[in-house]
Structure formats: C-alpha cells, structure tokens
Amino acid sequence: MTLADKVKSVEDVFQVLDTEIASFQEWSGLHCASGCGKCCFKPDINATILEFLPLAYHAFKENKAIELYEKVKDQPESLCIILDSQRTQGMCSNYKNRGMICRIFGYSARMNKYGKPEMITCRIIKTEQEINYKNAVDKIVDGSGSIPIAERYYMQLMMIDDELGKTLYPINVAIRKALEVVMHYYAYRSVD
C-alpha cells in the first residue's frame, strides 16, 4: 500500500466517522458551543501517528511540511501546534486534517467492562446541555440511539497500518512523527 493509499484509507474512515457523528448530533441535539475549543487547551492530549498522516501528507503536498516540522519539533509537550486561539470559528487551523481524537471527543462512547457504551464528552456539554445530554445517555444505554464507538474507529485505523496506528504519543509528537514518515517516504519518490 502506498502512502497516498494509506492517507486515503484514513480519510475514508474519518468520513464515515464524521457522518456518524453528524447523525448523533442531529438526534441528540448535542453540539459544541460556537468557538469553544476548550478541549483543545488540554496539554496532555494523545494521538497516533496514523491519525495525523493526512495532515502531514497534505502539508508535504503544499510545500509546508518543513515549516510545520520546524514548528513542532521543539514543542513536544505543549498544546497542539495546529491550535489557533485567535480564530473566531473554532480553534483548529487545519480542521479538515485534524486527528481522530479531535473528531471523536465529545461525540463518541467507550465500552465499559460490562460491554455497554458510555458516552465520552466534556463537562461543558454535560452541564450546559444537561437535558439533551441525559436524554442521549438514556437512548445510548437502551440501544435506541446510536453513537460512534471510539475503540471501533481506532481498530479501523490499526487495520490500515498497525505500526502507525497502535502507539499513542503526545499530540505534537504524533504530528512530528507523521511528518517524518511522509518526508522520509518521499525523500526519493515523487508525490503520488
């Protein structure tokens, strides 16, 4: 599988996930407050290399990979480098190519030890949209409402490339490593 094939496969997983999240948001009525982005200010967000492969690939194709690499290499433990707190419409400067964790947090569930889904979301949604949140939890528990299951999507990524999709790193380390994978791959190849 070429690197471009892997990127396309990751983007395909993200497209299905985004559709499932949109469906969940529609039936649950839950949504992020306009311009919130507070979850992005958590300094210990972890991600896999694979989920940031599309970001690295498109940065490379746009001749921005080295610039992005220089920005990320000295900030391994800081806030995500694509976070832009000056934006008025969301906080991500590259929303289209954000990682899985950025897509799935707030609108997914994990399976508990009893095999039942438990919603993963933020305190703001739980408190400011309390009625919709409680209704959504009830529908998820009784099976009448569907929600993306985080583990299933991470497994889909691992099926694309288990080496790049299994280890979690601090988000900037994952981005840096994704850039390294892309730049190394294309060091002696032309871009597909």
C-alpha positions in Angstrom: 0.0 0.0 0.0 1.5 3.4 -1.0 1.5 6.3 1.5 -1.2 8.0 -0.6 -3.3 4.9 -0.3 -2.9 4.9 3.5 -3.9 8.6 3.6 -6.9 7.9 1.5 -7.9 5.0 3.7 -7.6 7.1 6.9 -9.6 9.9 5.2 -12.3 7.3 4.3 -12.5 6.2 8.0 -12.8 9.8 9.0 -15.6 10.5 6.5 -17.7 7.6 7.9 -16.9 8.8 11.5 -17.9 12.4 10.6 -21.2 11.2 9.1 -21.9 9.0 12.2 -21.1 12.0 14.5 -23.4 14.3 12.5 -26.2 11.7 12.8 -25.6 11.5 16.6 -25.6 15.3 16.9 -28.8 15.5 15.0 -30.8 13.1 17.0 -29.2 14.0 20.4 -29.3 17.8 19.9 -25.8 18.0 21.4 -23.2 20.3 20.0 -20.1 22.3 20.9 -20.7 25.9 21.8 -19.7 28.2 18.9 -16.0 29.0 19.1 -15.4 27.0 22.3 -12.4 24.8 21.7 -11.7 24.3 25.5 -10.9 20.7 24.9 -8.0 21.7 22.6 -6.3 23.5 25.5 -5.7 20.3 27.4 -2.0 19.9 27.4 -1.9 16.1 27.6 -3.8 15.0 24.5 -2.5 11.8 23.0 -2.8 10.6 19.4 -1.4 8.1 17.0 0.9 8.8 14.0 -1.6 7.4 11.6 -4.4 9.8 12.5 -2.2 12.7 11.6 -0.9 11.2 8.4 -3.4 13.2 6.3 -2.2 16.4 7.9 1.4 15.6 7.2 0.7 14.4 3.7 -1.2 17.5 2.7 1.3 19.7 4.3 4.0 18.0 2.2 2.0 18.4 -1.0 1.5 22.1 -0.2 5.3 22.5 0.5 4.5 23.3 4.1 5.9 20.2 5.8 9.3 21.5 6.7 7.8 24.7 8.1 5.3 22.6 10.2 8.1 20.3 11.2 10.2 23.2 12.5 7.3 24.5 14.4 6.5 21.1 16.1 10.0 19.7 16.7 10.7 22.0 19.7 7.2 21.7 21.3 6.7 18.0 22.0 4.8 18.5 25.3 2.9 21.8 24.6 -0.6 22.4 23.2 -1.3 21.2 19.8 0.6 23.2 17.2 -2.4 23.5 14.9 -4.4 25.1 17.6 -5.1 28.7 16.8 -6.8 30.6 19.6 -7.2 33.7 17.5 -9.7 32.0 15.2 -13.3 33.1 15.5 -14.8 30.0 14.0 -13.3 27.1 16.0 -9.8 26.7 17.2 -8.2 24.4 14.7 -6.2 26.0 11.9 -6.4 22.8 9.8 -9.9 21.4 10.8 -10.2 19.2 7.7 -7.0 17.3 8.6 -7.4 17.2 12.3 -6.8 13.8 14.0 -9.2 11.1 15.2 -9.0 12.3 18.8 -10.1 15.8 17.7 -13.1 14.4 15.8 -14.2 11.7 18.3 -14.0 13.5 21.7 -17.4 14.7 22.8 -19.4 12.6 20.4 -18.4 9.0 21.0 -18.6 6.3 23.6 -16.3 3.7 25.0 -17.4 0.2 26.0 -17.4 -0.3 29.8 -16.4 -3.6 31.5 -20.0 -4.8 31.0 -19.9 -4.3 27.3 -22.2 -1.2 27.5 -21.4 2.1 25.8 -20.5 5.1 28.0 -20.5 8.5 26.4 -17.2 10.4 26.2 -17.9 14.1 26.3 -16.8 17.3 28.1 -18.1 18.9 31.3 -19.4 21.9 29.3 -21.8 19.7 27.2 -22.8 17.7 30.3 -23.8 20.9 32.3 -24.8 23.4 29.7 -26.9 20.9 27.7 -27.9 18.8 30.6 -31.4 17.7 29.3 -30.1 16.7 25.9 -27.1 15.0 27.5 -29.2 12.9 29.8 -31.7 12.0 27.0 -28.8 11.0 24.8 -27.2 8.8 27.6 -30.6 7.1 28.2 -31.0 6.4 24.4 -27.5 5.1 24.1 -27.9 2.8 27.2 -31.3 1.4 26.0 -30.0 1.0 22.4 -32.5 3.3 20.7 -29.8 5.9 19.9 -26.5 5.2 18.1 -23.2 6.8 18.8 -19.7 6.2 17.4 -17.7 3.7 19.5 -14.2 5.1 19.8 -12.5 1.7 20.0 -14.1 0.5 16.7 -12.7 3.5 14.9 -9.2 3.1 16.4 -9.3 -0.5 15.3 -10.2 0.5 11.8 -7.1 2.8 11.8 -4.9 0.0 13.1 -6.1 -2.2 10.2 -4.7 0.3 7.8 -1.3 0.3 9.4 -0.9 -1.4 12.8 2.6 0.1 13.4 1.5 3.7 12.8 -1.9 3.2 14.5 -1.2 1.4 17.7 1.0 3.7 19.9 -0.3 6.9 21.5 2.0 9.9 21.7 1.6 13.4 22.9 -0.2 15.1 20.1 2.7 17.2 18.9 5.0 14.1 18.9 2.4 12.3 16.8 2.3 15.2 14.3 6.1 15.3 14.2 6.4 11.6 13.6 3.7 11.7 10.9 5.7 14.5 9.2 8.8 12.4 9.5 7.1 9.4 7.9 5.9 11.4 5.0 9.1 13.3 4.4 11.1 10.0 4.6 8.8 8.3 2.3 9.0 11.0 -0.4 12.8 11.6 0.1 13.4 9.5 -3.1 9.9 9.2 -4.6 7.7 11.6 -6.4 4.4 12.6 -4.8 1.5 10.3 -5.9 
